[in-house]
Amino acid sequence: MTCQFFTRSEAETKDLARRLAKQLKPGDVLALEGDLGAGKTTFAKGLAEGLGITRHVDSPTFTIIKEYLGVYPFYHMDVYRLETAEAELGLDEYFYGEGICLVEWASRIASILPEETIYLSITVQPDDSRKIEIRSTHIRAKQLCKGGL
């Protein structure tokens, strides 16, 4: 299942993420890909807002994981600096826990992501808009795409 959305500003990207957050459930793992500057952190901020998090959200590039408490626990991960999936630092405890995980640069640890992972990619378009694609073979992606984003 794949669905695509286009946003024309940071505000629209955050708004899409806020709407997506309203449909998330504990245990959902989102694997987020996109080039530098594509809007991954902007998307994460919108997702956090949608989960009721009022704290400042930024990229956990150097800490790997930042934890926030909102409607559900939110685990924002940036695994860019991990050398291998084997250096995953117990991430499975987060993946199979009671929170929602957003993993930036998730392709670096693809071998340890849960089967039900929901994949998102952000691609900058020639007109500087963003194409945000949601895909997964799991039923959750279909539910999210049909959920009125």
PAFINU-670069 format. One record per residue: residue in three letters; x, y negated, z negated of N, C-alpha, C in turn. Coordinates in steps of 0.05 Angstrom, whole numbers, padded with zeros to 5 digits, always signed. Layout:
% PAFINU-670069
ALAXYZXYZXYZ...
***
This chain:
% PAFINU-670069
MET+00017+00024+00000+00000+00000+00000+00018-00025+00000THR+00012-00043+00017+00026-00068+00019+00007-00091+00023CYS+00012-00113+00009-00003-00138+00014+00017-00161+00014GLN+00010-00182+00028+00028-00206+00031+00013-00231+00024PHE+00028-00249+00012+00017-00275+00005+00038-00296+00013PHE+00029-00320+00020+00047-00341+00028+00042-00365+00009THR+00064-00376-00001+00062-00400-00018+00079-00422-00005ARG+00070-00447-00009+00084-00469+00003+00098-00487-00016SER+00098-00480-00042+00111-00497-00062+00117-00480-00087GLU+00133-00490-00104+00138-00477-00130+00112-00474-00145ALA+00096-00494-00145+00070-00493-00159+00053-00471-00149GLU+00052-00467-00123+00036-00445-00112+00047-00418-00119THR+00074-00416-00119+00087-00391-00126+00081-00384-00155LYS+00083-00404-00173+00076-00399-00201+00047-00392-00205ASP+00029-00405-00189+00001-00399-00191-00006-00370-00183LEU+00007-00361-00161+00003-00333-00153+00012-00314-00175ALA+00035-00320-00186+00046-00303-00208+00027-00303-00232ARG+00016-00326-00239-00003-00328-00262-00027-00311-00257ARG-00037-00311-00232-00061-00295-00226-00054-00265-00227LEU-00030-00258-00217-00021-00230-00218-00019-00221-00247ALA-00008-00238-00265-00004-00231-00293-00031-00224-00306LYS-00052-00237-00299-00078-00231-00311-00088-00202-00305GLN-00076-00190-00285-00084-00162-00278-00065-00141-00288LEU-00043-00150-00300-00023-00130-00309-00031-00117-00334LYS-00020-00093-00338-00026-00076-00361+00000-00068-00374PRO+00000-00062-00400+00024-00051-00413+00034-00027-00398GLY+00060-00026-00394+00073-00004-00379+00078-00011-00350ASP+00067-00033-00340+00072-00041-00312+00101-00050-00310VAL+00115-00040-00289+00142-00048-00283+00142-00060-00255LEU+00152-00085-00254+00153-00100-00228+00182-00103-00220ALA+00189-00093-00197+00216-00095-00186+00216-00118-00167LEU+00231-00139-00173+00231-00164-00157+00257-00168-00142GLU+00254-00171-00116+00277-00176-00099+00274-00202-00084GLY+00296-00214-00077+00296-00239-00062+00324-00251-00062ASP+00331-00265-00041+00357-00278-00040+00360-00299-00062LEU+00384-00308-00067+00389-00330-00086+00372-00354-00076GLY+00358-00367-00094+00342-00390-00087+00315-00384-00075ALA+00308-00359-00073+00282-00351-00061+00258-00358-00079GLY+00262-00359-00105+00240-00366-00123+00234-00344-00144LYS+00253-00326-00149+00249-00305-00168+00244-00316-00196THR+00260-00335-00205+00256-00346-00232+00230-00362-00233THR+00223-00376-00212+00198-00391-00211+00175-00371-00214PHE+00176-00349-00200+00156-00328-00202+00155-00317-00231ALA+00178-00312-00243+00179-00302-00270+00166-00322-00290LYS+00170-00348-00285+00158-00368-00303+00128-00368-00300GLY+00117-00365-00276+00089-00363-00272+00077-00338-00285LEU+00091-00316-00282+00082-00291-00294+00081-00294-00324ALA+00101-00306-00336+00102-00310-00365+00079-00328-00374GLU+00074-00350-00359+00051-00367-00366+00025-00352-00365GLY+00021-00335-00345-00003-00319-00343-00006-00299-00365LEU+00016-00292-00378+00015-00274-00401+00013-00289-00427GLY+00009-00315-00426+00005-00331-00450+00031-00338-00464ILE+00053-00337-00451+00079-00344-00463+00084-00374-00459THR+00089-00387-00481+00093-00416-00481+00123-00424-00482ARG+00140-00405-00490+00169-00410-00491+00180-00416-00463HIS+00202-00430-00463+00217-00435-00437+00227-00408-00427VAL+00223-00403-00401+00232-00379-00388+00254-00387-00367ASP+00276-00373-00369+00297-00377-00349+00309-00350-00342SER+00327-00350-00323+00338-00325-00314+00357-00313-00335PRO+00354-00287-00341+00371-00274-00361+00397-00263-00348THR+00409-00278-00330+00432-00269-00315+00455-00258-00332PHE+00461-00272-00354+00484-00264-00370+00476-00246-00393THR+00451-00246-00401+00442-00230-00424+00429-00204-00415ILE+00423-00201-00389+00410-00178-00377+00380-00178-00383ILE+00372-00180-00409+00344-00178-00416+00336-00201-00435LYS+00314-00213-00429+00302-00232-00448+00274-00222-00455GLU+00267-00223-00480+00242-00213-00489+00224-00237-00498TYR+00199-00235-00491+00179-00256-00498+00154-00242-00508LEU+00140-00256-00526+00115-00245-00536+00092-00263-00527GLY+00074-00251-00513+00049-00264-00504+00026-00246-00509VAL+00008-00245-00491-00015-00226-00492-00003-00198-00495TYR+00018-00192-00480+00034-00167-00483+00063-00175-00485PRO+00080-00157-00495+00108-00163-00494+00117-00165-00464PHE+00134-00184-00458+00143-00188-00431+00174-00186-00432TYR+00184-00167-00416+00213-00163-00414+00223-00172-00387HIS+00237-00193-00387+00248-00205-00362+00277-00196-00360MET+00283-00181-00339+00310-00170-00335+00322-00180-00310ASP+00349-00184-00311+00364-00191-00287+00388-00171-00288VAL+00387-00151-00270+00407-00130-00270+00429-00135-00249TYR+00431-00159-00239+00450-00165-00218+00479-00158-00227ARG+00485-00162-00252+00512-00158-00262+00518-00129-00270LEU+00498-00112-00270+00504-00084-00276+00519-00071-00252GLU+00540-00057-00259+00556-00044-00238+00542-00020-00226THR+00528-00004-00243+00515+00020-00233+00489+00024-00250ALA+00472+00041-00240+00447+00048-00254+00454+00062-00280GLU+00477+00076-00281+00485+00090-00305+00492+00070-00328ALA+00498+00046-00321+00504+00025-00341+00478+00011-00349GLU+00456+00026-00349+00430+00014-00352+00422+00006-00380LEU+00438+00011-00400+00435+00000-00427+00408+00008-00440GLY+00398+00031-00435+00373+00039-00448+00348+00025-00437LEU+00349+00017-00412+00326+00003-00400+00301+00020-00400ASP+00304+00046-00399+00280+00063-00398+00262+00060-00423GLU+00274+00051-00445+00258+00046-00469+00238+00023-00463TYR+00247+00004-00447+00229-00018-00439+00209-00009-00418PHE+00219+00006-00398+00202+00015-00376+00178+00032-00386TYR+00183+00048-00406+00162+00066-00415+00150+00057-00442GLY+00153+00031-00448+00142+00020-00473+00115+00008-00469GLU+00108-00010-00487+00082-00022-00488+00081-00051-00476GLY+00103-00058-00462+00103-00085-00451+00102-00084-00421ILE+00107-00107-00409+00108-00111-00380+00137-00119-00373CYS+00148-00105-00354+00176-00110-00346+00177-00123-00318LEU+00193-00143-00316+00199-00155-00290+00229-00153-00287VAL+00238-00138-00266+00266-00133-00261+00275-00147-00236GLU+00292-00167-00239+00304-00181-00216+00328-00164-00207TRP+00332-00164-00180+00354-00148-00168+00351-00118-00174ALA+00326-00109-00174+00320-00082-00182+00332-00060-00165SER+00339-00067-00140+00351-00047-00122+00377-00036-00134ARG+00390-00051-00151+00415-00042-00164+00410-00018-00182ILE+00386-00015-00192+00380+00007-00211+00356+00024-00201ALA+00353+00024-00174+00330+00038-00162+00327+00067-00172SER+00349+00080-00176+00348+00109-00184+00336+00114-00211ILE+00334+00093-00228+00323+00098-00255+00295+00084-00259LEU+00285+00071-00238+00259+00058-00240+00237+00079-00241PRO+00216+00074-00257+00194+00093-00258+00181+00097-00230GLU+00169+00120-00226+00156+00126-00201+00134+00106-00195GLU+00121+00095-00216+00098+00077-00213+00106+00048-00209THR+00132+00043-00205+00141+00015-00202+00127+00001-00180ILE+00121-00024-00185+00108-00042-00165+00131-00060-00154TYR+00135-00059-00128+00157-00073-00116+00146-00100-00104LEU+00161-00121-00111+00155-00147-00100+00179-00158-00087SER+00175-00172-00065+00198-00185-00052+00189-00214-00044ILE+00208-00232-00047+00203-00260-00040+00223-00266-00017THR+00212-00276+00005+00228-00282+00028+00222-00311+00036VAL+00244-00326+00039+00241-00354+00048+00235-00353+00078GLN+00215-00368+00087+00207-00369+00115+00220-00393+00128PRO+00220-00394+00155+00233-00416+00170+00222-00443+00162ASP+00196-00445+00154+00185-00470+00146+00188-00476+00116ASP+00205-00461+00103+00212-00463+00074+00189-00453+00056SER+00168-00442+00068+00148-00429+00051+00159-00402+00041ARG+00145-00388+00024+00154-00362+00014+00133-00341+00021LYS+00143-00318+00031+00126-00295+00034+00131-00277+00010ILE+00110-00271-00004+00112-00254-00027+00097-00228-00021GLU+00111-00206-00021+00100-00181-00013+00099-00162-00037ILE+00076-00149-00041+00073-00129-00062+00070-00102-00048ARG+00085-00083-00057+00083-00056-00045+00089-00034-00066SER+00076-00012-00062+00081+00012-00078+00064+00034-00067THR+00073+00058-00072+00057+00082-00064+00038+00088-00087HIS+00041+00075-00109+00025+00081-00133-00002+00065-00131ILE-00022+00075-00143-00049+00063-00143-00049+00034-00155ARG-00030+00028-00173-00030+00001-00185-00027-00021-00164ALA-00010-00016-00144-00006-00037-00124-00033-00043-00109LYS-00047-00022-00103-00073-00025-00090-00092-00040-00107GLN-00092-00034-00133-00110-00048-00152-00102-00078-00154LEU-00076-00084-00154-00067-00111-00156-00074-00127-00131CYS-00069-00114-00108-00075-00127-00082-00105-00133-00079LYS-00121-00115-00088-00150-00118-00085-00163-00134-00108GLY-00146-00141-00127-00157-00154-00151-00162-00183-00149GLY-00162-00195-00126-00170-00223-00123-00147-00242-00127LEU-00123-00235-00120-00101-00254-00122-00106-00276-00102
***
